[in-house]
Amino acid sequence: MRLQNKVALITGGSSGIGRETALLFAQEGAKVVVTDINDTEGEATVKMIKEAGNDAAYFHADVAKATDCEAMVAFAEKTYGALHILFNNAGIMHNDDGDSVSTEESVFDLTMNINVKGVFFGCKYGIPALRRAGGGSIINTASFVAHLGAATPQLAYTASKGAVLSMTRELAVIHARENIRVNALCPGPLRTELLMKFLNTEEKKQRRLVHIPMGRFGEAKEMAKATLFLASDESSYTTGTEFLVDGGITAAYVTPE
């Protein structure tokens, strides 16, 4: 198993990429701490893992709060004795996120607090734990929109993911000599609840799909497999990367047939 004897903490583990990654990490031998603000679905993720005969625990944490992030890391170490993998995955895409004129300050601030400060707090408290474990891997969920402007305006989200990407690069450089690797997962458009709620009309969906060379939305399970590589020792010489798993959307501009 690729994560045997590893302890992983996954934020936003109640659905989508977080849930699929938690299930896969546990299947690959990791002990998994799932965190979220949605306790019902977070607990459901843990139940799925345990029903498959693997080990996991749930902890309620709002990543926008420093005290919650400090507590979730402490919980992981107390429960399983160490922390080796930190997946800063929790994020939002607000339905009222639009362009600079239409987006309210409160929407912008909320998006930044969760998507950017959540990664900062995760690293602030997670990195000392990884040091205590002798090193490890941090994966931060960014997005293809950190490279491209979005066809459907979502300024706060796009800005937040650009911040995650630049933060990932700097953290990778700072901690490279400590056996701590930091990489960004940059998914393309996915068939997840998060995006489908935002692309809530067929017109909006098609505006995204037309730009994807593969002609389809990605799946959360595909992102989990990419995250597994970044979490495992197979990526031991990989740090500071922008791991684009995007169906080719950043490689080419595709026009309708």
C-alpha positions as CSV (number, residue, x, y, z in Angstrom):
1,M,0.0,0.0,0.0
2,R,1.3,3.4,-1.0
3,L,0.4,5.2,2.3
4,Q,1.1,2.4,4.8
5,N,1.9,3.8,8.3
6,K,1.0,7.4,7.3
7,V,-1.4,9.7,9.0
8,A,-3.3,12.1,6.8
9,L,-5.5,15.1,7.6
10,I,-8.0,16.2,5.0
11,T,-10.1,19.3,5.2
12,G,-13.4,19.6,3.4
13,G,-13.8,15.8,3.7
14,S,-17.6,15.7,3.6
15,S,-18.0,15.6,-0.2
16,G,-16.3,15.9,-3.6
17,I,-12.6,15.7,-3.8
18,G,-12.2,15.6,-0.1
19,R,-14.4,12.5,0.4
20,E,-13.0,10.6,-2.5
21,T,-9.4,11.3,-1.4
22,A,-10.2,10.2,2.2
23,L,-11.6,7.0,0.9
24,L,-8.6,6.4,-1.4
25,F,-6.0,7.3,1.2
26,A,-7.5,4.9,3.7
27,Q,-7.6,2.2,1.1
28,E,-3.9,2.8,0.5
29,G,-3.1,2.3,4.2
30,A,-3.3,5.7,5.8
31,K,-5.1,6.6,9.0
32,V,-7.3,9.5,8.0
33,V,-8.6,12.5,10.0
34,V,-11.6,14.0,8.1
35,T,-12.5,17.6,8.9
36,D,-15.4,19.7,7.8
37,I,-18.2,22.0,9.1
38,N,-20.8,19.6,7.7
39,D,-20.7,17.1,10.6
40,T,-23.4,14.8,9.1
41,E,-21.6,14.2,5.8
42,G,-18.1,14.3,7.4
43,E,-19.1,11.5,9.8
44,A,-20.6,9.7,6.8
45,T,-17.2,9.8,5.1
46,V,-15.6,8.2,8.2
47,K,-18.3,5.6,8.3
48,M,-17.6,4.6,4.7
49,I,-13.9,4.3,5.5
50,K,-14.6,2.1,8.6
51,E,-17.1,0.0,6.8
52,A,-14.4,-0.8,4.3
53,G,-12.2,-2.0,7.2
54,N,-9.9,1.0,7.4
55,D,-9.1,3.6,10.0
56,A,-10.5,7.1,10.2
57,A,-11.7,9.8,12.7
58,Y,-13.8,12.9,12.3
59,F,-13.1,16.3,13.7
60,H,-15.3,19.4,13.3
61,A,-13.2,22.4,12.0
62,D,-13.9,25.7,10.3
63,V,-10.7,26.3,8.4
64,A,-11.4,30.1,8.5
65,K,-10.7,30.0,12.3
66,A,-7.1,29.7,13.5
67,T,-8.2,27.9,16.7
68,D,-10.1,25.2,14.8
69,C,-7.0,24.6,12.6
70,E,-4.8,24.4,15.6
71,A,-7.2,22.0,17.2
72,M,-7.6,19.7,14.2
73,V,-3.8,19.2,13.9
74,A,-3.6,18.5,17.7
75,F,-6.4,16.0,17.3
76,A,-4.6,14.1,14.5
77,E,-1.4,13.9,16.6
78,K,-3.3,12.9,19.7
79,T,-5.4,10.3,17.9
80,Y,-2.8,8.7,15.7
81,G,0.5,9.8,17.1
82,A,1.8,11.9,14.2
83,L,0.9,13.8,11.0
84,H,2.5,13.0,7.7
85,I,0.1,14.3,5.1
86,L,-1.9,17.5,5.1
87,F,-4.5,18.1,2.4
88,N,-5.7,21.6,2.6
89,N,-8.7,21.0,0.4
90,A,-11.7,22.9,2.0
91,G,-13.0,25.7,-0.2
92,I,-16.1,27.5,-1.4
93,M,-17.4,28.9,-4.7
94,H,-20.1,31.3,-3.7
95,N,-23.2,31.6,-5.9
96,D,-23.1,35.4,-5.7
97,D,-19.4,35.5,-6.8
98,G,-19.3,37.4,-10.1
99,D,-17.2,40.3,-11.5
100,S,-15.7,43.2,-9.5
101,V,-18.8,45.3,-9.9
102,S,-21.4,42.8,-8.9
103,T,-19.5,40.9,-6.1
104,E,-20.3,42.1,-2.6
105,E,-17.4,42.7,-0.2
106,S,-18.9,40.1,2.2
107,V,-18.7,37.4,-0.5
108,F,-15.1,38.3,-1.4
109,D,-14.1,38.3,2.3
110,L,-15.8,35.0,3.0
111,T,-14.2,33.4,0.0
112,M,-10.7,34.6,1.0
113,N,-11.2,33.6,4.6
114,I,-12.0,30.0,3.7
115,N,-10.0,29.4,0.5
116,V,-6.8,31.4,1.4
117,K,-6.6,31.8,5.2
118,G,-7.8,28.2,5.5
119,V,-4.6,27.1,3.7
120,F,-2.5,29.5,5.7
121,F,-3.9,28.3,9.0
122,G,-3.5,24.6,7.9
123,C,0.1,25.2,7.1
124,K,0.7,27.4,10.2
125,Y,-0.2,24.6,12.5
126,G,0.4,21.6,10.3
127,I,4.0,22.3,9.4
128,P,5.3,22.0,13.0
129,A,3.5,18.6,13.2
130,L,5.1,17.5,10.0
131,R,8.5,18.6,11.4
132,R,7.8,16.5,14.5
133,A,7.1,13.5,12.2
134,G,10.4,13.9,10.3
135,G,8.8,15.5,7.2
136,G,5.8,14.9,5.0
137,S,3.6,16.1,2.2
138,I,1.3,19.1,2.0
139,I,-1.2,19.4,-0.9
140,N,-3.2,22.6,-1.4
141,T,-6.2,22.6,-3.6
142,A,-5.9,25.5,-6.1
143,S,-7.6,25.4,-9.5
144,F,-7.0,25.8,-13.3
145,V,-8.5,29.3,-12.8
146,A,-5.3,30.3,-11.1
147,H,-3.8,30.1,-14.6
148,L,-6.8,31.2,-16.8
149,G,-9.6,33.7,-16.4
150,A,-12.9,31.9,-15.9
151,A,-15.4,32.0,-18.7
152,T,-18.1,32.5,-16.1
153,P,-17.1,35.3,-13.8
154,Q,-16.1,34.3,-10.3
155,L,-13.6,36.9,-9.3
156,A,-13.3,36.1,-5.6
157,Y,-12.8,32.4,-6.3
158,T,-10.2,33.0,-9.0
159,A,-8.3,35.5,-6.9
160,S,-8.3,33.1,-4.0
161,K,-6.9,30.2,-6.0
162,G,-4.2,32.4,-7.4
163,A,-3.2,33.2,-3.8
164,V,-3.2,29.5,-2.9
165,L,-0.9,28.8,-5.9
166,S,1.6,31.5,-5.0
167,M,1.6,30.5,-1.3
168,T,2.3,26.9,-2.3
169,R,5.3,27.9,-4.3
170,E,6.8,30.0,-1.4
171,L,6.1,27.3,1.2
172,A,7.8,24.7,-1.0
173,V,10.9,26.8,-1.2
174,I,11.0,27.6,2.5
175,H,10.6,24.0,3.7
176,A,12.4,22.0,0.9
177,R,15.4,21.3,3.2
178,E,13.1,20.0,6.0
179,N,11.8,17.0,4.0
180,I,8.5,18.8,3.7
181,R,7.1,18.9,0.2
182,V,4.3,21.4,-0.7
183,N,2.4,21.1,-4.0
184,A,-0.8,22.5,-5.5
185,L,-3.5,20.3,-7.0
186,C,-5.1,22.4,-9.9
187,P,-8.3,20.6,-10.9
188,G,-10.1,21.5,-14.1
189,P,-13.9,21.9,-14.1
190,L,-15.3,19.0,-12.2
191,R,-18.7,17.3,-11.9
192,T,-18.9,18.1,-8.2
193,E,-21.7,19.6,-6.2
194,L,-19.6,22.7,-5.7
195,L,-19.3,23.6,-9.4
196,M,-22.6,22.3,-10.5
197,K,-24.4,24.6,-8.0
198,F,-22.4,27.5,-9.5
199,L,-22.9,26.4,-13.1
200,N,-26.6,26.2,-12.5
201,T,-27.9,26.5,-16.1
202,E,-27.2,24.5,-19.2
203,E,-25.8,27.6,-20.8
204,K,-23.2,28.1,-18.0
205,K,-22.2,24.4,-18.2
206,Q,-21.7,24.6,-22.0
207,R,-19.6,27.8,-21.6
208,R,-17.1,25.7,-19.6
209,L,-17.3,22.5,-21.6
210,V,-16.6,24.2,-24.9
211,H,-13.1,25.1,-23.7
212,I,-12.1,21.6,-22.5
213,P,-10.4,19.5,-25.1
214,M,-11.6,16.3,-23.6
215,G,-15.2,17.6,-23.8
216,R,-16.3,16.6,-20.4
217,F,-16.2,17.6,-16.7
218,G,-13.6,15.8,-14.5
219,E,-14.6,13.5,-11.7
220,A,-13.6,13.8,-8.0
221,K,-12.2,10.3,-8.1
222,E,-9.7,11.4,-10.8
223,M,-8.5,14.2,-8.5
224,A,-8.1,11.8,-5.6
225,K,-5.8,9.7,-7.7
226,A,-3.6,12.7,-8.5
227,T,-3.6,13.7,-4.8
228,L,-2.5,10.2,-3.9
229,F,0.6,10.6,-6.1
230,L,1.5,13.9,-4.4
231,A,0.9,12.4,-0.9
232,S,3.0,9.3,-1.5
233,D,6.7,8.8,-1.6
234,E,6.4,8.3,-5.4
235,S,6.6,12.1,-5.6
236,S,9.6,12.4,-3.4
237,Y,11.4,14.8,-5.8
238,T,8.3,16.9,-6.5
239,T,7.7,20.1,-4.6
240,G,6.4,23.6,-5.6
241,T,4.5,22.2,-8.5
242,E,1.2,23.2,-10.1
243,F,-0.2,19.7,-10.7
244,L,-2.8,20.5,-13.5
245,V,-5.4,17.8,-13.8
246,D,-7.7,19.6,-16.1
247,G,-8.7,17.7,-19.2
248,G,-6.4,19.9,-21.2
249,I,-8.2,23.2,-20.6
250,T,-5.0,25.2,-19.8
251,A,-3.2,23.7,-22.8
252,A,-5.5,24.9,-25.6
253,Y,-8.3,27.2,-26.4
254,V,-11.0,25.0,-28.0
255,T,-13.8,26.5,-30.1
256,P,-17.1,24.7,-30.8
257,E,-17.3,22.3,-33.7
